[in-house]
């Protein structure tokens, strides 16, 4: 999936067997295709790990009575701190992504495919735009409108419903109802809007952070559904259809088949992206992709983005799979592993995580924004050794309330990450309270803007980003939801 050398152009892709998967797919029925994706066991590589085939079948169920065909959206808005794997894939082989997207369109009956990336992804946008033009000239797109969309830099643009809000012409403010009912095409009808907000439980274990399951067809609706898949997920589809289910399942584990793209950064020899079989021990992944810990270093822990508890140094033999990570109380996420060694001050790390989440919170849910900012401020004071035991108690108290009424996963990321730091590396924080540790600045926790020559460059500008998503010298005191509501029309709920 991730080539050793970039695929230069469409001719090069075709020479390597490109287009075979799409030809096979279009010769088969949508039901057969969806059955194969279900049988493959492919799970979403964007972080949630939702079964891809189940998602496709669910979208098909929502088509009854719709006034328009579905839309397929490819989420390339990679903004998770520590992750660069989607960008690496789009740079090196955009064709495998686009072919997978066209296969998905055939499977769910879509006539439009939108590939969504951030405006700042200049290299990826150029490669995708060129590839789309090549496919159009070669006749791949006669029945499908394939579009490239450039969106904002906010973290929540990568959240599925936030992304669809942007495609609808609004700001990336997540909505409660999942996007399966009402996707990128607006249908102005009160009965449709009401139906879109009704939710049923299909009996899965994949409820969202806000306690929401897939929106079900409890009432007939004319709103067209939308299928959203991550870049890496959809690239896997091409291989499955081309080579077969057994080929895909021959690698990995029974519950986590296939390969996974991992980004390894932090206290390692070489920061890089690589592809490994699911089930490979994390330490082996770090050594094979990044050359292991940097000289003389000892990995105390690994951070899996800002969405999962830390993985301890004693747990580095844990296989990289959904089930194995869950067994140790962690998570695979999007394979963004940040190695932390003896030079890490975990108080500084906690402050950096809290600040990133508090700034990127949209403020629709008041506790997420206000408690998040309070956590960020308390941890920043602690790093400056301007705190006491009461500060630690305040931090733990805020972690109890920051998730109240949360409509998306961001609010839940504070306690997931920060509690693991408090529980496992509390002595680092206590050192600042007791005067044993010197003051330190908060770590920069931010997306990767470039990864080349073995080094990742983080988005340094994020240090200046205000909680209202501006870069003004002084924060306005408003949350993004308050500041932007006049520009986004009626509320989406």
Rosetta blueprint (number, residue, H / E / L):
1 X L
2 X L
3 X L
4 X L
5 X L
6 X L
7 X L
8 X L
9 X L
10 X H
11 X H
12 X H
13 X H
14 X H
15 X H
16 X L
17 X L
18 X L
19 X L
20 X H
21 X H
22 X H
23 X H
24 X H
25 X H
26 X H
27 X L
28 X L
29 X L
30 X H
31 X H
32 X H
33 X H
34 X H
35 X H
36 X H
37 X H
38 X H
39 X H
40 X H
41 X L
42 X L
43 X E
44 X L
45 X L
46 X L
47 X L
48 X L
49 X L
50 X L
51 X E
52 X H
53 X H
54 X H
55 X H
56 X H
57 X H
58 X H
59 X H
60 X H
61 X H
62 X L
63 X L
64 X L
65 X L
66 X L
67 X L
68 X L
69 X L
70 X L
71 X E
72 X E
73 X E
74 X E
75 X E
76 X E
77 X L
78 X L
79 X L
80 X L
81 X L
82 X L
83 X L
84 X L
85 X H
86 X H
87 X H
88 X H
89 X H
90 X H
91 X H
92 X H
93 X L
94 X H
95 X H
96 X H
97 X H
98 X H
99 X H
100 X H
101 X H
102 X H
103 X H
104 X H
105 X H
106 X H
107 X H
108 X H
109 X L
110 X L
111 X L
112 X E
113 X E
114 X E
115 X E
116 X E
117 X E
118 X E
119 X L
120 X L
121 X L
122 X H
123 X H
124 X H
125 X H
126 X H
127 X H
128 X H
129 X H
130 X H
131 X H
132 X H
133 X H
134 X H
135 X H
136 X H
137 X H
138 X L
139 X L
140 X L
141 X L
142 X L
143 X L
144 X L
145 X E
146 X E
147 X E
148 X E
149 X E
150 X E
151 X E
152 X L
153 X L
154 X L
155 X H
156 X H
157 X H
158 X H
159 X L
160 X H
161 X H
162 X H
163 X H
164 X H
165 X H
166 X H
167 X H
168 X L
169 X L
170 X L
171 X L
172 X L
173 X L
174 X L
175 X L
176 X L
177 X L
178 X L
179 X L
180 X L
181 X L
182 X L
183 X L
184 X L
185 X L
186 X L
187 X L
188 X L
189 X L
190 X H
191 X H
192 X H
193 X H
194 X H
195 X H
196 X H
197 X L
198 X L
199 X L
200 X L
201 X L
202 X L
203 X L
204 X L
205 X L
206 X L
207 X L
208 X L
209 X L
210 X L
211 X L
212 X L
213 X L
214 X L
215 X L
216 X L
217 X L
218 X L
219 X L
220 X L
221 X L
222 X L
223 X L
224 X L
225 X L
226 X E
227 X E
228 X E
229 X E
230 X E
231 X H
232 X H
233 X H
234 X H
235 X H
236 X H
237 X H
238 X H
239 X H
240 X H
241 X H
242 X H
243 X H
244 X L
245 X H
246 X H
247 X H
248 X H
249 X H
250 X L
251 X L
252 X E
253 X L
254 X L
255 X L
256 X L
257 X E
258 X L
259 X E
260 X E
261 X E
262 X E
263 X E
264 X E
265 X E
266 X E
267 X L
268 X E
269 X L
270 X L
271 X L
272 X E
273 X E
274 X E
275 X E
276 X E
277 X E
278 X L
279 X L
280 X L
281 X E
282 X H
283 X H
284 X H
285 X H
286 X H
287 X H
288 X H
289 X H
290 X H
291 X L
292 X L
293 X E
294 X L
295 X L
296 X L
297 X L
298 X L
299 X L
300 X L
301 X E
302 X E
303 X E
304 X E
305 X L
306 X L
307 X L
308 X L
309 X L
310 X L
311 X E
312 X E
313 X H
314 X H
315 X H
316 X L
317 X L
318 X L
319 X E
320 X L
321 X L
322 X H
323 X H
324 X H
325 X H
326 X H
327 X H
328 X L
329 X L
330 X L
331 X L
332 X L
333 X L
334 X L
335 X L
336 X E
337 X E
338 X E
339 X E
340 X E
341 X L
342 X L
343 X L
344 X L
345 X L
346 X H
347 X H
348 X H
349 X H
350 X H
351 X H
352 X H
353 X H
354 X H
355 X H
356 X H
357 X H
358 X H
359 X H
360 X H
361 X L
362 X L
363 X L
364 X L
365 X L
366 X H
367 X H
368 X H
369 X H
370 X H
371 X H
372 X H
373 X H
374 X H
375 X H
376 X H
377 X H
378 X H
379 X H
380 X H
381 X H
382 X H
383 X H
384 X L
385 X L
386 X L
387 X L
388 X L
389 X H
390 X H
391 X H
392 X H
393 X H
394 X H
395 X H
396 X H
397 X H
398 X H
399 X H
400 X H
401 X H
402 X L
403 X L
404 X L
405 X L
406 X L
407 X L
408 X L
409 X L
410 X H
411 X H
412 X H
413 X H
414 X H
415 X H
416 X H
417 X H
418 X H
419 X H
420 X H
421 X H
422 X H
423 X H
424 X H
425 X H
426 X H
427 X H
428 X H
429 X H
430 X H
431 X H
432 X H
433 X H
434 X L
435 X L
436 X L
437 X L
438 X L
439 X L
440 X L
441 X L
442 X L
443 X L
444 X L
445 X L
446 X L
447 X L
448 X E
449 X E
450 X E
451 X E
452 X E
453 X L
454 X L
455 X E
456 X E
457 X E
458 X E
459 X L
460 X H
461 X H
462 X H
463 X H
464 X H
465 X L
466 X L
467 X L
468 X L
469 X L
470 X L
471 X L
472 X L
473 X L
474 X L
475 X L
476 X L
477 X L
478 X L
479 X L
480 X H
481 X H
482 X H
483 X H
484 X H
485 X H
486 X H
487 X H
488 X L
489 X L
490 X L
491 X L
492 X L
493 X L
